[in-house]
Amino acid sequence: MENNFDVIVIGSGPGGYVAAIRLAQLGLKTACVEKNKTLGGTCLNVGCIPSKSLLKSSELYHKAKKEFNNLGIETDNIKLNLSKMLNNKNRSVLTLTKGIEFLFKKNKITHLKGTGIIIDKNTVSVVENSSDSLKKVNYKTKNIIISTGSKPTSLPNIKIDEETIVSSTGALSFPKVPSKLIVIGGGYIGLELSSVWRRLGSDVTVIEYLDHIIPGMDKDISNEFLKILQKQGIKFKLESKVTGTKVIKNKTVVDLTNNKTKKKERIECDKVLVAVGRKPNIGNDITKIGIKLNKNNKIQVDKKFETSIKSIYAIGDVIDKGPMLAHKAEDEGIAVAEIICGQAGHVNYDVIPSVIYTSPEVASVGKTEEQLKKENIKFKVGKFPFIANSRAKVNNDTEGFVKVIADEKTDKVLGVSIISSEAGTMIAELALAMEFGASAEDIARTCHAHPTHSEAIKEAAMAVDKRPIHF
């Protein structure tokens, strides 16, 4: 009976560990399989959490060097101790992974250490990695949840070695600041890590295949964000295709070709970060037992997250629903747990916020102008710049704006984008408003505290009807 469970969750990332906890809360005997030494998956160990630690630390270092004197805080001999900064990051990660261990014990979740292999719909084999040999134990279960997340992908002609040519994992632990860093990919991950190493002293160049950065976000936001990052010293090669990388005389060179002019160029650097996306972390075992994949090589699931095999479910980055984000996976983890228990678990994919944790931050929720135009939906727009916001003014962070898009007829909020130092926090108000079907007028008539950055949200909502007060 010790090896029998109601549910076995494979993968302890944000989707997996949250699903396990919710299942346990609902009274099911639950186990969670994790092949790595610590719980938390990519997000906690080599993704969201460590990158945010370095983003904050590098921002403070940059401000101490460049901005404090202007604020009347006189500092001399500011020095970077990179090893201390990395150790602080590692301590934060360790504390949080221990926190998940505590939550597992608190909720009586069995932590199975090893690689989980699905034998059939009621059997999971866990291969334990020990110093002696590979030990395999079979566990019986009524349900299985696959939440194995994703892993970095590369370009066909570039091999990641995590030393010179690195993924986001390697870029979180450079032993010294690269003199020159090339970043391939102008999306979330590439821009966040570009910001970290630029602040710490790297000469950073971002190469992006498209003619704009942060694909999928509103073009107004993309254009403004590009100007801000260029002002911060990050260089960009847009509409450019990387054709290869070579090591020549202890230096790495990146070859690229401009998509329009076909002009070829070679850039020399110390390190290359490949940040062109992520792919599902799926083993061959699932296809062998008959679980179907879709055209994007992700697990095919129905509305209840059930795969082509009854009682086997999948959530998070391995499925094709919603963006590949940690908080999306968390919502799916709760939903699938409740569905297994006969409840009406649900995820609203139209209201999942996205945040880029640079300085300033970029956040969005809902539809962009470009998406609405493709869908032939008529809309109206309200924008409000932070240069006209009193709190942003006194904080010396006036870059950016709030953009609210509402339905032309009903005034229902369809999408919001923000560039601001507080964007990641501010976007929650808009997600909540959209979840309840709020109109721009609803937001405009909601009293916002003064002086706060969030007043810009109210003003942007008022601007939808062309009546902002302070701009």
C-alpha angles and dihedrals in degrees: 000000000000089000094048121095140173090223135009116198115202110209129027101219122121092292097043102044092043090050090049093051094047091048090052091048088055091054103257123138101245138188129186122204120210125175096194125078094248135042125242103069126228094324096060101032108035106000138040099009104044091041091053090050091055092043091056096042093047091047091053091048091050093048092048090054101038112020113025095079091058088055093053094260103124115201132174134195097012106187133189117230100187095181091056091048091051091046090053088052091050092049091053091051092048092050092052095045088051087051091059090048088055092050090051091053092044091053094040093242115162111233109212110197114210143046115316117221120184110227096175138330091288102034133070120182115207116204106204117209108220133161092250105046145315109291118198124200126180121217127194121221142168093220137021128203118198110208103151095141125207142295133215118276127208139201119273094252099042124081117200112221097170089232110070100356106040143178121221087280093062093041090061092062111038105156090218135015109273112238090217124018126187116200117197108205131038098218132109098290096043094049095045093052091041087057093050096053095038090057090049092053110275123139097233128197121182119204115202126182094210127064091250140038129245096032113215096031124104112287092229089058093044093052095046093045091052091055091049094050092047089052087054090057103260112138123216136206104191127187088025131135121210108225100181151325130233138179111231120176094340091310128104119228126197120205119207139172127209109239094218106036096028087224112158123220138179122208124192120215146155098235137017122208114200107205103160098130144286135271132208115276097228128155127217090247094078096056091044091061092048106265107152125229125204128231090279091056091249125130113273112232137171129229090284093052090250117147126219086281115070116245093018112105134183133203142168126023094351092070132063098237119111128333123322094257132136096233091050089055090048092054090048090049091057092042096051092046091054092045091053088053092052097259128127100260112184142177122198102214091185092068107047112128122222124205135188108201100212124120106292097027123228121216137171142172131186127002130348126222090254093054093048092050090053089051092048092237114153114227145166128223135217122190132183125184122221090226084077094048114098097212092049089048096054090043092053093234103112097142117120140017146235118252120194121189118196135179110268094228107029099030088224112156109251101174144352132199127187137186110191143115086256099040096115092057096037094055090069090071090056094045089053092047092051092045088060093044095249123182124224086251090057090057093042091055094047112100112240122198118255129257099024138119088240091071085077088066091056091046092049089050089051089048089061084073092038096250110110113154105210102038 
